Amino acid sequence: MENITSQEETLLLGVLALGENAYGMTIRRHVAKVTDRDISIGAIYDPLYRLERRGLVVSHLADPTAERGGRSKRMFRVTDLGKESLKAHKQIRDNLWGSVPEMAWK
């Protein structure tokens, strides 16, 4: 299991949510919509490439399409290691949230 940051968690969850349609622009749009934040495409690709180097995602080039001027999309998929890391990160967050006494919120 790899430790992940909150930004990496957000991107991994975005890739999982999009399934077969997970490429740069769809990930950017999904994350922006869910987080209500404008995100640059660089803020998507740079961390995705880091996640790929660590084995948390894999990518491949899809077939070129005419609508993209013959260019290919780089499609992303979360690996089993990525899923394990997400689950561990969620467990840590749940434990931390659960450790806060109710009176702390008053």
C-alpha positions as CSV (number, residue, x, y, z in Angstrom):
1,M,0.0,0.0,0.0
2,E,1.2,3.5,-0.9
3,N,0.4,6.6,1.2
4,I,-1.5,9.1,-0.8
5,T,-2.3,12.8,-0.5
6,S,-5.8,14.3,-0.5
7,Q,-5.2,15.6,-4.0
8,E,-4.2,12.1,-5.1
9,E,-7.2,10.6,-3.4
10,T,-9.4,13.0,-5.3
11,L,-7.9,12.1,-8.6
12,L,-8.0,8.3,-8.0
13,L,-11.7,8.6,-7.0
14,G,-12.4,10.6,-10.1
15,V,-10.8,8.0,-12.3
16,L,-12.7,5.2,-10.5
17,A,-16.0,7.2,-10.9
18,L,-15.5,7.7,-14.6
19,G,-14.5,4.1,-15.4
20,E,-13.9,3.5,-19.1
21,N,-14.3,7.3,-19.8
22,A,-11.4,8.4,-17.6
23,Y,-9.1,10.7,-19.5
24,G,-7.7,14.2,-18.7
25,M,-10.6,16.4,-19.6
26,T,-13.3,14.2,-18.2
27,I,-11.3,13.7,-15.0
28,R,-10.8,17.5,-14.8
29,R,-14.5,18.2,-15.3
30,H,-15.7,15.6,-12.9
31,V,-13.3,16.7,-10.1
32,A,-14.2,20.4,-10.7
33,K,-17.9,19.6,-10.5
34,V,-17.7,17.4,-7.4
35,T,-15.3,19.8,-5.5
36,D,-16.7,23.0,-6.9
37,R,-13.2,24.2,-7.8
38,D,-11.7,25.2,-11.1
39,I,-8.8,23.0,-11.8
40,S,-6.2,23.4,-14.5
41,I,-5.4,20.5,-16.8
42,G,-1.8,20.6,-15.5
43,A,-3.1,20.0,-12.0
44,I,-4.7,16.8,-13.4
45,Y,-1.9,15.4,-15.6
46,D,1.1,16.0,-13.4
47,P,-0.2,14.1,-10.4
48,L,-1.7,11.4,-12.6
49,Y,1.7,10.8,-14.1
50,R,3.2,10.6,-10.6
51,L,0.5,8.1,-9.6
52,E,1.4,6.1,-12.7
53,R,5.1,6.0,-11.9
54,R,4.1,4.7,-8.4
55,G,1.9,2.0,-9.9
56,L,-1.4,3.4,-8.6
57,V,-2.8,4.0,-12.1
58,V,-2.0,2.8,-15.5
59,S,-2.7,4.5,-18.8
60,H,-2.9,3.8,-22.5
61,L,-3.6,5.7,-25.6
62,A,-7.0,5.1,-27.1
63,D,-7.5,5.0,-30.9
64,P,-7.3,8.3,-32.6
65,T,-10.6,10.0,-33.4
66,A,-11.6,12.4,-36.1
67,E,-13.3,14.7,-33.6
68,R,-9.9,15.2,-31.9
69,G,-8.2,15.9,-35.2
70,G,-6.7,12.4,-35.3
71,R,-5.2,12.6,-31.9
72,S,-5.6,9.9,-29.2
73,K,-6.8,10.3,-25.6
74,R,-4.7,9.0,-22.8
75,M,-7.1,6.8,-20.8
76,F,-6.5,6.1,-17.1
77,R,-7.4,3.2,-14.9
78,V,-6.8,2.7,-11.1
79,T,-4.7,-0.4,-10.4
80,D,-5.3,-2.9,-7.5
81,L,-2.5,-1.1,-5.6
82,G,-4.3,2.2,-6.2
83,K,-7.6,0.7,-4.9
84,E,-5.8,-0.7,-1.8
85,S,-4.2,2.7,-1.1
86,L,-7.6,4.4,-1.4
87,K,-9.2,2.0,1.0
88,A,-6.3,2.5,3.5
89,H,-6.5,6.3,3.2
90,K,-10.3,6.1,3.8
91,Q,-9.8,4.0,6.9
92,I,-7.3,6.5,8.3
93,R,-9.7,9.4,7.6
94,D,-12.6,7.5,9.2
95,N,-10.5,6.7,12.2
96,L,-9.5,10.3,12.6
97,W,-13.1,11.6,12.2
98,G,-14.3,8.9,14.7
99,S,-11.7,10.0,17.2
100,V,-13.1,13.5,17.5
101,P,-15.4,13.8,20.5
102,E,-18.9,15.1,19.7
103,M,-18.4,17.9,22.2
104,A,-15.5,19.3,20.0
105,W,-18.1,20.3,17.5
106,K,-20.2,22.4,19.9
